[in-house]
Amino acid sequence: MCQVEEDYNGLERNQEKIPVPTFNRKCVKCKEGTAVLIIRVNDAFCRSCFKEYFIHKFRAMLGKNRVIFPQEKVLLAVSGGAASCSMLSQVQEGLSREAPKKLRFVPGIIHIDDGGACGRSADERQRSNALLKSIFTDTGFPYFIVSLEQVFSLPSSVLVPGTSDPDPSNPGYKQAVDQYIKEKQTLTEENVASAVAQLSLEDSPEHKLALERLFSSLKTLTAKEDMLQTLRLHLILHIARENGYSKVMMGDSCSRLAVKLLSNIALGRGAALASDTGFSDARYGDVVIVRPMRDYSSKEIAFYSRMFNVPSVFISGLDTKTQDKASIQRLTESFVTNLQSDFPSTVSTIYRTSEKLHTVIPPQSQTTEPASKCLLCLCTLDTKEDKASAFHATLVSEQLSQFKRQDPSVDAPEQCCTEGQGCGSGDCCSSNRLPSHQDLKTLLCYSCRLTIKDMVATNTLPPYITTEAEKRQKRSRMKMEISEYLLEDDEEDGD
Amino acid sequence: MAAPLGLHLEFGGGAELLFDGVKNHHVTLPGQSDPWDMKQLLTWIRGNMLKERPELFMQGDTVRPGILVLINDADWELMGELEYQLQDQDNVVFISTLHGG
């Protein structure tokens, strides 16, 4: 019902010429102050009401989804943009108020410097890092500024979902809060300040080179952006695990999430939509990703940053200044933004749809081993080849449309696999050392397969991915070999 | 009014990349018989200030969707958007909320 009304509002707005409003439009909330901005479709707010509205939304979001427990360590992923810096300022604001409305967790900050993948010069990176460092030290929280090159020194345990602690003595949310209030623990400033840690910024030049090779072996911008997201997430996960952070807060705004939802569908990531765009993403087991800014449109965030002087640093990314059609993500973004300007309820409709998405967990998922999670994005594998599934149809059509070159040159791998080049069909590259396209495919979900397909040489992948891939393949091979000796569950009540 | 108009323009959120990375600009618009409005200002910016890729800043007559405009720290939707008539020493801010610039 509300949707029909909103649509009508939007159409109405479109049909008639926007009437020139009177200059001194009053705030719809307090009816007194002069309005300074319009949110949603027609709600004009004055400065102070807007500030209250903004702050209230953040706390309401955290309070509604009771996932952050008191005294829990939460890592804030700050990219430097307006949304994540607003998130940072909201956290600061929330922690500084008097109890009992005070936010009660222990924050840390992480920033991933992906200049190596985006082609930024060392000078630029140093400048932005210095700016960010000054912003972070002002907050007083411990911070980590990590460069993406460090992804080459990650252990392969990153790809194994950790187990969340099902400790029976862990209280529910309400009890935890009550307990905390009773004990009235105060967080001393010194504790926080002394824990300021910073990973070393020294990257070995091999890592830099390796990162460049990795990104240049990906042919399309779509695949590059996808890979960048995955690697960033792995790095954040690793740092969170290493330092005991059980939650990570990301600054995705409503508009960004709407774009992400549609582009994920286009990328083939539909099965993981609920966790990719929902409030909390628990697929990594011990570390939960939380998105408290998902209710804010980018307009609100931009206005808030501007009006209340939230310091932020603009860092150009992979798709800065690219054309509209450069990648799927970019195309979706321009599509949604253009649609939004004519029909202002677009983003909120997409957002509300995403809230209703839930993943259907098949009943036997409790016993699935790690091998049935995608190697890269850790979502449940959706590529079981059912004869009647759409996935099977795509495989068949792929085989039919490929020019089948029977190339049994297993004994001459040096010919086809020169340095930096991949081989045409993945079949001949079945050397024992490096997983070829074919081998990796079985371990990946549909969209990660598409990303890897775009890759010219899979040996440029960081070592932690290749070692984990090998391990899983060995395990599945072993399982196949001993399968006849394994007792099946349904034979129990037989002989 | 034939007096030239002095304005303070600011670019943020990545829009400054289209203007040589400079965020703050003081410009003086030449005097003309009719008062300057936002539409004319945008055309003027496109002609005189935009160094590259005009399609990343403007779309037709107006700014590209995704770029917010503030006039004297207030939403330009409240001021009439393109019809707003500029006054001397106005502060106009363009903030990009998009990924790409």
Chai-1 contact restraints between the chains, C-beta under 6 A:
chainA,res_idxA,chainB,res_idxB,connection_type,confidence,min_distance_angstrom,max_distance_angstrom,comment,restraint_id
A,V20,B,G80,contact,1.0,0.0,6.0,A-B,restraint_1
A,R25,B,L78,contact,1.0,0.0,6.0,A-B,restraint_2
A,A35,B,L78,contact,1.0,0.0,6.0,A-B,restraint_3
A,V36,B,A74,contact,1.0,0.0,6.0,A-B,restraint_4
A,L37,B,D75,contact,1.0,0.0,6.0,A-B,restraint_5
A,I38,B,D75,contact,1.0,0.0,6.0,A-B,restraint_6
A,I38,B,E77,contact,1.0,0.0,6.0,A-B,restraint_7
A,S298,B,T97,contact,1.0,0.0,6.0,A-B,restraint_8
A,A302,B,L68,contact,1.0,0.0,6.0,A-B,restraint_9
A,A302,B,I95,contact,1.0,0.0,6.0,A-B,restraint_10
A,A302,B,T97,contact,1.0,0.0,6.0,A-B,restraint_11
A,F314,B,G14,contact,1.0,0.0,6.0,A-B,restraint_12
A,D319,B,H99,contact,1.0,0.0,6.0,A-B,restraint_13
A,D319,B,G100,contact,1.0,0.0,6.0,A-B,restraint_14
A,T320,B,G100,contact,1.0,0.0,6.0,A-B,restraint_15
A,T320,B,G101,contact,1.0,0.0,6.0,A-B,restraint_16
A,K321,B,G100,contact,1.0,0.0,6.0,A-B,restraint_17
A,K321,B,G101,contact,1.0,0.0,6.0,A-B,restraint_18
A,T322,B,G100,contact,1.0,0.0,6.0,A-B,restraint_19
A,E333,B,H99,contact,1.0,0.0,6.0,A-B,restraint_20
A,T337,B,P65,contact,1.0,0.0,6.0,A-B,restraint_21
A,T337,B,G66,contact,1.0,0.0,6.0,A-B,restraint_22
A,N338,B,P65,contact,1.0,0.0,6.0,A-B,restraint_23
A,S341,B,P65,contact,1.0,0.0,6.0,A-B,restraint_24
